[in-house]
Amino acid sequence: MGGDPGDDGCACVGTLCAGSPIFAPPACEDGVCVDATCGNDVLDPGEGCDDGNAVPTDDCTAACQPAACGDGDVEMTEEWCDGVMPNPCGLGCDAQPNSQWNGAEDGACRMTLGLGDQIHVALASPTNRVMTFDATDALTWEVNLDTAPRGLATRADGELLVGLGSTVDGSALRRITADGMDLGEVALAPEQTDETLVDIVVQGTDTWVLTRNDSVFVDGGHHICRYDSDLAPVWCQPLAQDDDATNEYVGGLAVRDDGLAAVPITGQQSALWLLDGDGAVVANTPPEIGPNAVTSFAGDVAFSPDGLTLAVAWNYFQSPGYAMEWSLYDLDLAPIRHAEAVIRDVEGSQIGWLPNGDVVVATVVDAGSQYPFVRIEAEDGELRYARRGSSVLGSLGNACDLATTNDELIVAGTTTLPDRWFVTRFGLTVP
């Protein structure tokens, strides 16, 4: 609604738009009545600022109020973090990460927690190696590998399992003790030997391995297999949505303590698989994933601490780059909530849960992005916490893995411009 004096009964009186019988709309711009809307670049009544956009992380929030510590959005030029749960940022929202270390290499990476305070990091091309750091972030040992590591998991005795290989050089598991002794490779089941390893999960004494068939669909496409404590195959189950496996993107793997496994796969249509501990398919359903389903590809997946909810990250193309959304599902795969396009300019993202049931998303974004590096939400969508990583890391990268403890969130990733790998430890106060 708007107009010059007389064309619809409205007239500008000072900075207000007066009409009969009511005052509406309530603002004037250059002598013309305009709608009072946050983001119209006009300082309307009730607004503390209006910069003409809805970006929540500049110095004027999406609610048209000056950015302030405690509003839940990281003001990218001033704040390192901002939280509305018991705040680990301090009063000034200026607390930097607990620690952050990196090296001058690029390539895919994986991370897992070991015994005590160990952090294991695996780097793929060009170095192909596994490194272990202690509580002081000091390197304690490293093992060089012949092929690219694509999965990483720690067994109950501290032994590290490294998933290796692809359809080119073959896949296998490499065993390394907690103190860095290389025990050699263990062959995978025949169904997985010639597929690309995607993920490894250890649950109890057993290990689940997810592999992707990069060739034209033959004999069931991708596979998930369960291995016993001796790493002998217990069962293998083919996973395929289409008649051509090359049309599919296999996401991550999550396994509940009773053996229920979840795998998101994107093909001609996205699907979420659930398999019980014996390998039987419980569900294979194209889930509702929000308005960007057509262009989404499957990302990370994680069970909630109580095992009753699944969180799935979906990445999709949004010119000129990628964006991510994530969804929560019950065990009937009915959607609970979608968080759409909250993080943009991403190249890779990870999803997980804090011990209190909050959802955590980690990503690496373009250095010029207005969106956070880490975001935590309650299950109902309430923003708990957001913080950014260090700008010295570079831009355009991938969050390769995340892990949570009761007092820390640990994120590993890689960046380009310059080429670097990094591990960042964020302090958290979990209510």
N, C-alpha and C positions, 0 to 999 in steps of 0.2 A: 504494500500500500504506500502511496506517496503521491506528491503532486505539487504544483504551484498553487499559490493562494487562489481560492475560488473554484478550482476545477473539480474538487470533490468535497468541498466544505472545510478543507484544512488550510491553515495558514501558519507560517512561521512567526512566532512571537519570541524574540530573543533566540535562545537556543532550544526552545520547545516548539512542538508543532501543535497548535491549538485548533480544535475543530468543534463542531456542534453536533450532538449534545455531549461528546466525550473528547478527551484529549488523546488522540491516537492517529498515527504513530507518534512516539514521544521524542523524536529527534529531528534536527534540521542540519542540512549540509549545504552550504552555499545558497541559503535561502529556499531550499527545497526540502519538503518533508520526506524522510527516508525511514525504512524499517530499522528498529533498534535490534541489531543482531551482533553478537560477539564475532569478531572477525571481519567487520565491514569497514575497518580503518577509521571509525568515528568513535570518539569517547562518549558513549551513551551513559545515561544515568545508571548508577550502580556499578559501573566498570572502573577499575583502577588503571587500566591501560587497554589499548586495542591497536595491535600492530598489523592488522589486516590478514592474519593467518590463524590456523588452528593448531599450530605446532606447540606441543606441551612442554618442550624442553629448551625454549629460548627464554629471554628475560621477561616475556609476557605469556602467561599460561593460556591453555585452551579455554579457560573460564574467564579470560580477560581480567586477570588479577596479576599484580607483580609477582614474579617467581620468588619463592621463599623456602628456606630450609624447613622441611617437614611437610611440604605439599605432596610428596610422593613422586615427583618427577625430577630427574637429574638435569639441572640447568647446566648445559654442556660447557659453557665458558667459565663457570664459577665453581660448580660442585663436582665432587668425586662420587657422591652417593646421596641418596635421600630415602628415608624409610618412615613408614607410619606404624610399623610394629616396633617393639622395644629396640631403640635405634643404635646400631653399632657404629654409626657415622660420627658420633659426637655432636655437640651443640651447633657446630658450624658446618656440618655436612661436608667436611673437608678431609676426612680420614682416608688415606690412601690404602691400597691393598696391604694385607699383612706382609706379603712378600711377592716378588715377581722376578722370575729369572728366564733367560732366553739365550738362544744361540743363532749364529748366522747361517741357517740352513732352511730350506723350504721342503715341502713334501707332506704327505698324509701322516697323521700321527694317531696313536691310541694311548690311553692312560688307565691305570687301575691302582687301587690302594693295596699295599702289601701288609705284612705283619708289623705290628707296632705303628710307627710313624712313617713307614716306607711309602714312597710314591714311585711307581714304575711308569716310564714313558717309552713308547716305541716309535721310532721315526722310520718312515719309508724313504724312497728315492730322494737324494742320491746316496744316502749313507747306509740305510738298512741296518739298524742297530737298536738295542734295548739299553736304557740307562735307568739306574735306581738312585734316588735321592733320599737323604735322611731328614730328620725334623728340622735341621738347620739349613736345609736346601742344598747341602753339599753332596756332590756326586760320590757315591760309595763304590759302584762298579758299573761296567758296561760290557755287553757282549755283541760282537759283530755278527750279522746274519748274511746268508747267501742270497736270499730273496726278500721281497718286501713284506714287512709285518702288517697284517690287516685285522688282527684281533688280539686281545690281551685280557687275561683273567687270572686271578690268584686262587689257588686251592687252599683248603683249611690248614695244611701244614706249612703254608708259605710258598710252596712251589709255584712258579710262574709258568703259565701256558701261553705260548705265542702262536697265533694262527698265521700261517705263511701261505703265499702263493696265489696263483691264478690259473686260468685255462691255458696259459702259455707255458708256465714252468711247473704246474702241478701244486696241489695244496697238501699241507701237513700241519701237525702240531709240534712245536719245539718246546722241550722241557728245560727249565732253568731253576736251580735251587734258590732259596731266599738269599743266600750269600753269593750268588753269581756263578755257580758251577754249571756249565753247559752239559746237560744229560743227553743231548741229541734229539733226533726227530722221531715221531710216531706217525705212521701212515694213517690216513683217514679211511673211512669205508669206501668201497669202490664207487658208490654213487656220487661221492664228493671229491674224489681224487683229481678229476679233470675240470672241476668248477672253481670259480673264484671265491675265496673265503670272505665272508661279510662280517661275521660277529661270532664271539664266543661268550658263553655264560656258564659259570660254575654255580651249582646249587646243591648243597650237601656234599656228597661224595661224587656226584655225577657231573658230566659236562655236556652242554648242548652246543652244537656247531651249526651255523647257518651258512650256506654257500649259494652262489648265483651262477646259473648257466648263461654264459655270454654268447653262445652259439645259437643257431636255429633250433627251435623246440624239438628235443629228442627225449623220449622216455621220461616225461614228467617234469622237465624244466629244472627249477631250483629245488634244493633239498634242505631239510632240517634233520639232523641225526642226534641221537642221545648216546653217550658213551659212559661206561661204568667206571669204577674207581681205578681199574687197570687200563683205562682208555680203549677198551674193546667195545665195538659198536653193539648197542642194545637194539635199536630200531632206526630206520630211516623213513622219512615221509616226503614224497614229491610235493612241490608247491608250484602251481602254475595257474594263470588266469586266462591266457590267450594261447593260440596255436603257434605263436612265435615268441620265444623267450626274449628276443632282442627288443621287444616292445615293452618290456617290464623293467621296473626299477625296484629292487628289493631294499626295504628299509632296515631298521635295526631288529634286535631280538631281545625280548624280556621273558624271564622265567620266574614264576611264583614258587614259593617254598614247597608246594605240593606237586610241582612239575608242570603246571599249566603254563603253556608257552604262547606268546603273542608275536606275530610278524605282520607288519603292514607291507603291502605290495602294490605298486602302481603299474597298470597296464593300459589297455583301452579304457578301463575304468578302475578306480582304486578299490582295494579290498583289504580287509583285516582278517587274518587267520588266527584261530584259537585251536590249540591241540592239547589234549590231556597228557598225563605223564606216561601213558603207553603209546603215544603217537597217533591216537585216533583224532580225527578232525571233529572238533566240537562246533566250530562255526567257520564259514568262509563267506563273508558278507561284504558287499559293496557298502561301506558305511556312509552316512551323511557327513560331509566334511565342509559344509559352507559353500559360499558362492563361487569359490575359485577351484572347485573340484575338477573341472575339465583340464586345467593346466597344472594341477598339483603333481608332485612326485613325492614318494614316501620318504619320511625322515625317521627320526629316533622314536622309540617307544619305551614306556616304563609303567610298571604297576605301582599303585599307591602303597604306602606302608601297611595298610590293612588288607591289601590284595583285592579290593573290591572295585577299583576304578582303574581304567587305563588312560594314560596321557599319550597322545600321538602328535608329533610335529609333522606338518606338511609344508613343503617349500613349493613356490610357484613363481613363474616368470611374471615380472611386472616392470615394463620398460622404464628405465634402461637397464635394470638388473633384476634381482630376485627379492621376493618378500617371503615371510613365513606366517603361518597361522597354526594354531594348535587346537586340538579337540579333546574333550574328556568323554569317556564312554563307560557305561556299566557293563557287566559281564554278559548281558544279552546283546551287547554292541549297540544299544540305544544311546543316542547322544545325550549328554548331560549339559554340555556347554561348548560353544565355539569361541575362540579368541581370534578375531580376524585382522590380519594385516597390522598387528600391533608393532612388529619389528620389520623394518624395510632395509633395503640395500644390503641384504645378507648374502653370503656365499656359502655358509654352512651353519647348522644349528644343532643343539643338543637339548634334550628335555629330561627332567627328573623330578624327584620329590624330596622335600625336606622331611626330617623325622616327625614334624608336627602336622604333616598332611598338606602343606603349601606346595604349589607347583613352581618349579624353577626352570627358566629358559635361559640358555647361554648361546651367544652368537658373536661372530666378529663382523663388524660393519665397516663400510667405507668411512675413512677418517673425517669426511665432511658431513656425515650423517647426523641427524638430530635425534637418533634413537639409541636406547641404552644397550650396553654390552651384556648386562645381566638384569633379568626382570623376575620378580617373585610375586605370585598372586595367590590369594586364598582360593579354595576350590570353587567358591561362588563368584569369583572374578574380582574381588576387592584387591586393589593394588597394595602390596605389603612393602615392597622395597625395589629399588632400582639403582644400579650404579654402572659406571663406565670403566673401561680399562684404560691403560696408559696410552697416550697418543704416540709415545716413542716407538711403539711396536710396529707401526706401519699401517697399511690399509689393505682392504680386499683380501680376506683370508677365511679360514674355517675354524669353528670351534669343534675340535675333534672328539673331545670327551669331557664329561664332568663327573665329579664325585662329591658326596656330601658327608659330613660328620655332624656331631651335635653342635659344634662351634665354628665350622669352616665350610665354605664352598670352594672347591678346587676345580679350575678350568684349564684344560690344555688345548692348544690350537696352533695354527700356522698363519702367517701373513705374507703378503708380497709387497713390494715397493716400500721397504726392502724385504728380501726373503729372510724370514725368521721363524723359528718355533718358540713357543713360550709356555710357561706354566704360571698361573696367577692364583694366589690363595687369598680369598676374601674372608674376613672375620664376620661371623653372624651371631646374633643373639636370638635364639629360637624360643618363642613364648611357650 
